[in-house]
Amino acid sequence: MVSYNLILNKQVRKKDLPRVPTKTRQRVVDMIEKLQVNPRPPGVEKLTNREEYKLRSGNYRILYVVDDPKRTVEIRAIRHRGEAYKR
């Protein structure tokens, strides 16, 4: 099975992930790890007018970009649902 490389940008590692409550954090990390095998799992949605996809994990959203030719998944943000789309 071909897998994708995960790229977590600096903001995700230093700010976004530590802000996720401890009870929810492991579920979010598990979902991110599963993106290596299937970058477009059931329930994922492509955002309108953006190149990003969103994956829901409770009240948190994982925003990421898939680059199929390079076989990479770049995690760009992990945010609470009320803040996820404000940029």
ChimeraX attribute file (.defattr): number of C-alpha atoms within 10 A of each C-alpha:
attribute: neighborCount
match mode: 1-to-1
recipient: residues
	/A:1	3
	/A:2	7
	/A:3	14
	/A:4	20
	/A:5	16
	/A:6	17
	/A:7	14
	/A:8	16
	/A:9	12
	/A:10	12
	/A:11	13
	/A:12	18
	/A:13	14
	/A:14	11
	/A:15	12
	/A:16	16
	/A:17	17
	/A:18	12
	/A:19	13
	/A:20	17
	/A:21	9
	/A:22	10
	/A:23	8
	/A:24	13
	/A:25	16
	/A:26	12
	/A:27	13
	/A:28	20
	/A:29	13
	/A:30	10
	/A:31	16
	/A:32	19
	/A:33	15
	/A:34	14
	/A:35	22
	/A:36	17
	/A:37	14
	/A:38	13
	/A:39	23
	/A:40	16
	/A:41	12
	/A:42	8
	/A:43	8
	/A:44	14
	/A:45	14
	/A:46	15
	/A:47	12
	/A:48	8
	/A:49	6
	/A:50	8
	/A:51	11
	/A:52	17
	/A:53	20
	/A:54	22
	/A:55	22
	/A:56	17
	/A:57	17
	/A:58	11
	/A:59	11
	/A:60	20
	/A:61	21
	/A:62	25
	/A:63	23
	/A:64	22
	/A:65	18
	/A:66	20
	/A:67	12
	/A:68	10
	/A:69	6
	/A:70	9
	/A:71	14
	/A:72	18
	/A:73	22
	/A:74	18
	/A:75	24
	/A:76	20
	/A:77	22
	/A:78	27
	/A:79	20
	/A:80	18
	/A:81	15
	/A:82	10
	/A:83	11
	/A:84	15
	/A:85	13
	/A:86	7
	/A:87	4
